[in-house]
Amino acid sequence: MRAAIFMLGVLLLPLALPGAVAWRADGWLTQEVVGGERLALGDEFGCHGIPGKDVRTEIDVIAECKEYLTSEINASKWGSQPLSFGMPDEPIDSAQYNALIDAGFHIVGDHLPTDIESGLWAIERSGGSLEQAVASSSEIEQAIEENGYASLYWEARIEDLNVRRDKDVLEWIESQDYWFTTWGEWYSSTHSATETERTEQSITLKGTAPPSGGWDVPGTTHISIQGGQITSIERIDEGVLDELTLDDNHLKSGYRILDASNATMTIPEGAIVTVTWDGETDEVVVSEGTFNDFPPFMAVGHHTYDLFEWSSPFQHSPLRFTWLIEPQPDIEPNWILLVLAVLTILAVPAAVRHTLKHDREMHHHSEDE
């Protein structure tokens, strides 16, 4: 009887503690396997949530997801702390806002209303999906024309259905002059250099710090010399500023002269760069720009709990992803356990009685002989 009670307790434990084993870590996420490979390429790891919990009603999901992610891997090659959180398509209330800020998140997306409080950077989904027969090059071009960027959706599995990427559209994307980036990388690069000195035919600029909480990422500055012709761009402190080409689609320090009067420079914090020109200039305009003067293109692995399955189609692609990570949901407790438990508690005593009766009969039989 004690054995039956023990087995009943074991079988009913998952029912008594339904939240005790709600999820498990994705074994592909760590630095040693797929996660490390994607990190080295330049992908970003952000948060999406915890299985079985709704961030709209359970604010602790935000900190819990961050704790899970940072225990497995860094958020980027640029920095260890995650910046991006995938939120549902509803306004963010004050409790959610404060929880996001307290946890160090600065970016939210990608189905969002436009009225986001200052302190959070919102990236809305634009350009459609990478899914076969759904992806559209014209939709991507329209998104870039209207918003200045494209942030596409990718999900490798919908319930039991494996989703295939659209290879034709993907090939078209990869041939474009886009900056293949991530949410956090783009956010962290939004700082332009400041002017430190100017002469009649030169200007000296100094790289500034990333925005609040951003990773240590070089920022891009656009310069326009109205009336003059740019002759050189040089880094004059310790360090090198390489010349970029149209083939440079991934963020790094460098410069590119766009035409006689315009150039783009991506400069690390503290670096000092001098731009010189010929001719008399009417005006010099220094402004924030995007890397290599390309529109940002981002792919988002939404609600990703199996990094191998989500990322394997893109092993050799120049696209860079923001993976919105969630642990793998564990097998939910099943009420079949209760049936088994009841059957067990009924069957075990009967089996014990049968065994004891059989033993006694055998014992008596042996004595009679």
C-alpha positions as CSV (number, residue, x, y, z in Angstrom):
1,M,0.0,0.0,0.0
2,R,2.9,2.4,0.8
3,A,4.4,1.7,-2.6
4,A,1.1,2.6,-4.3
5,I,0.8,5.9,-2.3
6,F,4.4,6.7,-3.2
7,M,3.8,6.1,-6.9
8,L,0.6,8.1,-6.8
9,G,2.6,11.0,-5.3
10,V,5.2,10.8,-8.0
11,L,2.6,10.8,-10.8
12,L,0.6,13.6,-9.3
13,L,3.5,15.9,-8.6
14,P,3.4,17.6,-12.1
15,L,-0.2,18.3,-11.6
16,A,0.3,19.7,-8.1
17,L,3.1,21.9,-9.4
18,P,2.0,22.9,-13.0
19,G,4.4,25.8,-13.2
20,A,7.5,24.1,-11.7
21,V,8.7,22.7,-15.0
22,A,7.1,25.1,-17.6
23,W,10.1,25.4,-19.9
24,R,13.6,24.3,-20.6
25,A,16.7,26.0,-22.2
26,D,17.3,25.8,-25.9
27,G,20.4,23.7,-26.2
28,W,21.4,25.4,-29.4
29,L,21.5,28.9,-27.9
30,T,24.8,28.7,-26.0
31,Q,28.1,30.2,-27.1
32,E,29.6,26.8,-27.9
33,V,27.1,25.8,-30.7
34,V,24.8,27.7,-33.0
35,G,24.4,30.7,-30.8
36,G,28.1,31.4,-30.9
37,E,28.2,31.1,-34.7
38,R,25.4,33.6,-35.1
39,L,26.9,35.9,-32.6
40,A,30.3,36.0,-34.4
41,L,28.4,36.8,-37.7
42,G,26.8,39.9,-36.0
43,D,23.3,38.7,-35.0
44,E,21.5,40.0,-32.0
45,F,19.7,38.1,-29.2
46,G,16.8,39.9,-27.6
47,C,13.8,38.7,-25.5
48,H,10.3,37.7,-26.3
49,G,9.0,36.1,-23.1
50,I,8.5,32.9,-21.1
51,P,6.2,30.1,-22.2
52,G,2.9,30.1,-20.4
53,K,3.2,33.7,-19.2
54,D,1.7,36.9,-20.7
55,V,3.8,40.0,-20.4
56,R,0.6,42.1,-20.4
57,T,-0.4,40.6,-17.1
58,E,2.8,39.3,-15.6
59,I,5.5,42.0,-15.6
60,D,8.1,39.7,-14.1
61,V,8.3,38.0,-17.5
62,I,10.6,40.8,-18.7
63,A,13.3,40.3,-16.0
64,E,12.9,36.5,-16.1
65,C,13.4,36.3,-19.9
66,K,16.5,38.6,-19.6
67,E,17.9,36.4,-16.8
68,Y,17.4,33.3,-19.0
69,L,19.0,34.9,-22.1
70,T,22.1,36.3,-20.3
71,S,22.7,33.0,-18.6
72,E,23.0,31.4,-22.0
73,I,24.8,33.9,-24.3
74,N,25.7,37.5,-24.8
75,A,23.3,39.8,-26.6
76,S,25.7,40.8,-29.4
77,K,29.3,40.8,-30.4
78,W,29.1,44.5,-29.5
79,G,27.8,44.1,-25.9
80,S,26.6,41.5,-23.5
81,Q,23.3,43.0,-22.2
82,P,20.2,42.7,-24.3
83,L,18.5,45.8,-25.7
84,S,15.5,44.5,-27.6
85,F,12.2,43.1,-26.4
86,G,9.4,41.8,-28.6
87,M,6.1,43.2,-27.3
88,P,2.5,42.4,-28.3
89,D,0.4,44.6,-30.5
90,E,-1.0,46.7,-27.7
91,P,-0.1,50.0,-26.1
92,I,2.7,49.8,-23.5
93,D,1.4,50.8,-20.0
94,S,3.5,52.5,-17.3
95,A,4.2,49.2,-15.5
96,Q,5.5,47.5,-18.6
97,Y,7.5,50.7,-19.5
98,N,9.2,50.8,-16.1
99,A,9.9,47.1,-16.1
100,L,11.5,47.4,-19.6
101,I,13.7,50.4,-18.6
102,D,14.6,48.8,-15.2
103,A,15.8,45.7,-17.0
104,G,17.9,47.7,-19.4
105,F,15.8,47.3,-22.6
106,H,15.7,50.3,-24.9
107,I,14.1,48.9,-28.0
108,V,10.6,47.4,-28.5
109,G,8.9,45.9,-31.6
110,D,7.7,44.8,-33.9
111,H,3.8,45.0,-33.9
112,L,3.4,48.2,-32.0
113,P,1.2,51.3,-32.0
114,T,3.2,54.5,-32.8
115,D,2.7,56.3,-29.5
116,I,5.7,54.9,-27.6
117,E,6.9,56.9,-24.6
118,S,10.3,58.5,-24.9
119,G,13.1,56.3,-23.5
120,L,12.0,53.4,-25.7
121,W,12.9,53.1,-29.4
122,A,10.1,51.4,-31.4
123,I,10.8,49.4,-34.5
124,E,7.6,48.5,-36.4
125,R,7.3,45.5,-38.7
126,S,7.7,46.6,-42.3
127,G,8.5,44.9,-45.6
128,G,6.5,41.7,-44.8
129,S,7.8,38.2,-44.3
130,L,10.6,36.0,-45.6
131,E,8.1,33.1,-46.0
132,Q,7.8,31.4,-49.4
133,A,5.0,32.8,-51.6
134,V,4.5,35.6,-49.1
135,A,7.7,37.5,-49.3
136,S,7.6,40.5,-51.7
137,S,10.5,42.6,-53.1
138,S,8.0,45.4,-53.9
139,E,6.7,45.4,-50.3
140,I,10.3,45.7,-49.1
141,E,11.0,48.6,-51.5
142,Q,7.8,50.3,-50.4
143,A,8.7,50.0,-46.7
144,I,12.1,51.5,-47.2
145,E,10.6,54.4,-49.2
146,E,8.0,55.1,-46.6
147,N,10.0,54.4,-43.3
148,G,13.6,54.5,-44.3
149,Y,14.2,50.8,-43.2
150,A,12.8,47.3,-43.6
151,S,12.3,45.0,-40.7
152,L,11.0,41.6,-41.9
153,Y,9.4,38.7,-40.0
154,W,10.7,35.1,-40.0
155,E,9.3,32.1,-38.2
156,A,10.5,28.6,-39.0
157,R,7.6,26.7,-37.6
158,I,3.9,27.5,-37.1
159,E,2.4,24.8,-34.9
160,D,3.2,21.6,-36.8
161,L,4.0,23.3,-40.2
162,N,7.5,23.9,-41.3
163,V,7.9,27.3,-43.0
164,R,10.1,27.6,-46.1
165,R,11.9,30.8,-46.9
166,D,11.4,32.4,-50.3
167,K,14.7,31.8,-52.0
168,D,14.0,34.1,-55.0
169,V,13.2,37.1,-52.8
170,L,16.1,36.3,-50.5
171,E,18.5,36.3,-53.4
172,W,17.1,39.6,-54.5
173,I,17.5,41.1,-51.0
174,E,21.1,39.9,-50.8
175,S,22.0,41.7,-54.1
176,Q,20.7,45.1,-52.9
177,D,22.8,48.0,-51.4
178,Y,21.3,47.5,-47.9
179,W,22.9,47.7,-44.5
180,F,22.3,44.3,-43.1
181,T,21.9,45.1,-39.4
182,T,19.9,44.4,-36.2
183,W,17.7,46.4,-33.9
184,G,20.3,46.9,-31.3
185,E,23.1,47.6,-33.7
186,W,21.1,50.2,-35.5
187,Y,20.0,51.9,-32.2
188,S,23.6,51.9,-30.8
189,S,24.9,53.5,-34.0
190,T,22.6,56.5,-33.9
191,H,25.3,59.0,-32.8
192,S,27.1,61.4,-35.1
193,A,30.5,63.0,-34.6
194,T,30.9,66.5,-33.3
195,E,33.0,69.3,-34.7
196,T,36.2,70.2,-32.8
197,E,38.0,72.4,-35.3
198,R,37.5,74.1,-38.7
199,T,39.6,76.0,-41.2
200,E,38.8,77.4,-44.6
201,Q,39.4,74.0,-46.3
202,S,39.1,71.4,-43.5
203,I,37.0,70.3,-40.6
204,T,38.0,68.0,-37.7
205,L,35.4,65.7,-36.1
206,K,35.4,63.6,-33.0
207,G,33.4,60.4,-32.5
208,T,30.8,60.5,-29.7
209,A,29.4,58.0,-27.3
210,P,26.5,55.7,-28.2
211,P,23.0,56.6,-27.0
212,S,21.8,55.7,-23.5
213,G,22.5,52.0,-22.7
214,G,23.7,51.3,-26.3
215,W,26.6,49.0,-27.1
216,D,30.1,50.3,-28.0
217,V,29.3,50.7,-31.7
218,P,30.8,53.3,-34.1
219,G,28.3,56.0,-35.2
220,T,27.8,57.3,-38.7
221,T,28.1,60.9,-39.7
222,H,27.2,62.4,-43.1
223,I,29.0,65.5,-44.3
224,S,28.1,67.8,-47.1
225,I,30.6,70.4,-48.4
226,Q,28.5,72.8,-50.4
227,G,30.6,74.5,-53.0
228,G,33.8,72.5,-52.3
229,Q,35.2,69.2,-53.5
230,I,36.3,66.7,-50.9
231,T,39.9,65.7,-51.4
232,S,40.7,63.5,-48.3
233,I,39.3,61.9,-45.2
234,E,41.9,60.8,-42.6
235,R,41.9,59.6,-39.0
236,I,44.6,61.7,-37.3
237,D,44.7,60.0,-33.9
238,E,45.9,56.4,-33.3
239,G,43.9,54.1,-35.5
240,V,42.9,53.6,-39.1
241,L,39.8,54.6,-41.0
242,D,39.5,52.4,-44.1
243,E,37.7,53.3,-47.3
244,L,34.4,51.5,-47.7
245,T,32.9,50.2,-51.0
246,L,29.4,49.2,-52.1
247,D,30.3,45.6,-51.1
248,D,30.5,46.6,-47.4
249,N,27.0,45.7,-46.0
250,H,28.0,45.0,-42.4
251,L,28.8,47.7,-39.8
252,K,32.4,48.6,-39.3
253,S,34.5,51.8,-39.1
254,G,35.3,53.5,-42.4
255,Y,34.3,56.2,-44.9
256,R,33.0,56.5,-48.4
257,I,33.1,59.6,-50.6
258,L,29.6,59.6,-52.2
259,D,30.3,62.3,-54.7
260,A,32.5,65.4,-54.9
261,S,30.6,67.2,-52.1
262,N,29.2,64.4,-49.9
263,A,30.7,61.6,-47.8
264,T,29.7,59.2,-45.1
265,M,31.9,58.3,-42.1
266,T,31.4,55.6,-39.5
267,I,33.6,56.7,-36.5
268,P,34.2,55.0,-33.1
269,E,33.8,57.0,-29.9
270,G,36.9,59.2,-29.4
271,A,38.3,58.8,-32.9
272,I,39.4,62.1,-34.5
273,V,38.9,62.5,-38.3
274,T,39.8,65.4,-40.6
275,V,38.0,66.1,-43.8
276,T,39.7,68.4,-46.4
277,W,38.4,69.9,-49.6
278,D,39.4,72.2,-52.5
279,G,37.5,75.4,-53.4
280,E,35.5,77.9,-51.5
281,T,32.6,76.5,-49.6
282,D,29.3,78.2,-48.9
283,E,28.3,75.8,-46.1
284,V,29.4,72.6,-44.3
285,V,26.6,70.5,-43.0
286,V,27.3,67.7,-40.5
287,S,24.4,65.3,-39.7
288,E,23.6,61.8,-38.5
289,G,23.6,59.1,-41.2
290,T,23.3,55.4,-41.7
291,F,26.2,53.1,-42.3
292,N,27.7,53.4,-45.7
293,D,24.7,55.6,-46.7
294,F,22.6,52.4,-47.0
295,P,19.0,51.9,-45.7
296,P,18.9,49.6,-42.7
297,F,17.6,46.1,-43.5
298,M,16.8,43.9,-40.5
299,A,15.4,40.3,-40.3
300,V,13.6,39.3,-37.1
301,G,13.4,35.8,-35.9
302,H,10.2,36.2,-33.9
303,H,9.4,34.1,-30.9
304,T,12.4,31.9,-31.4
305,Y,12.8,28.9,-29.1
306,D,14.8,26.5,-31.4
307,L,17.7,28.5,-32.7
308,F,19.0,25.7,-34.9
309,E,15.7,25.3,-36.8
310,W,15.2,29.1,-37.1
311,S,18.7,30.0,-38.3
312,S,19.8,27.0,-40.4
313,P,18.3,28.3,-43.7
314,F,20.5,31.4,-43.3
315,Q,23.9,29.9,-42.6
316,H,25.5,31.4,-45.7
317,S,23.3,34.5,-46.0
318,P,24.6,38.1,-45.4
319,L,21.3,38.9,-43.6
320,R,21.6,39.6,-39.9
321,F,18.9,38.7,-37.5
322,T,17.5,40.0,-34.2
323,W,16.4,36.7,-32.6
324,L,13.7,37.3,-30.0
325,I,14.4,34.5,-27.7
326,E,12.0,32.4,-25.6
327,P,12.8,29.2,-23.7
328,Q,11.5,26.0,-25.2
329,P,8.1,25.1,-23.8
330,D,8.2,21.9,-21.8
331,I,5.6,19.1,-22.1
332,E,2.5,20.3,-20.4
333,P,1.1,18.1,-17.5
334,N,-1.4,15.7,-18.9
335,W,-4.5,14.4,-17.1
336,I,-3.6,11.0,-18.4
337,L,-1.2,11.0,-15.4
338,L,-4.2,11.2,-13.1
339,V,-5.8,8.2,-14.7
340,L,-2.5,6.2,-14.5
341,A,-2.2,7.2,-10.9
342,V,-5.7,6.0,-10.0
343,L,-5.1,2.8,-11.9
344,T,-1.8,2.3,-10.1
345,I,-3.3,2.8,-6.6
346,L,-6.0,0.4,-7.4
347,A,-3.8,-2.2,-9.1
348,V,-0.9,-2.3,-6.7
349,P,-2.7,-3.5,-3.6
350,A,-4.5,-6.2,-5.6
351,A,-1.2,-7.3,-7.1
352,V,0.4,-7.4,-3.7
353,R,-2.5,-9.4,-2.3
354,H,-2.4,-11.8,-5.2
355,T,1.4,-12.3,-4.7
356,L,1.0,-12.9,-1.0
357,K,-1.8,-15.4,-1.5
358,H,0.2,-17.2,-4.1
359,D,3.2,-17.4,-1.8
360,R,1.1,-18.8,1.1
361,E,-0.4,-21.4,-1.2
362,M,3.0,-22.4,-2.3
363,H,4.2,-22.6,1.3
364,H,1.3,-24.8,2.4
365,H,1.7,-27.0,-0.6
366,S,5.4,-27.5,0.3
367,E,4.5,-28.4,3.9
368,D,1.9,-31.0,2.8
369,E,4.6,-32.8,0.8
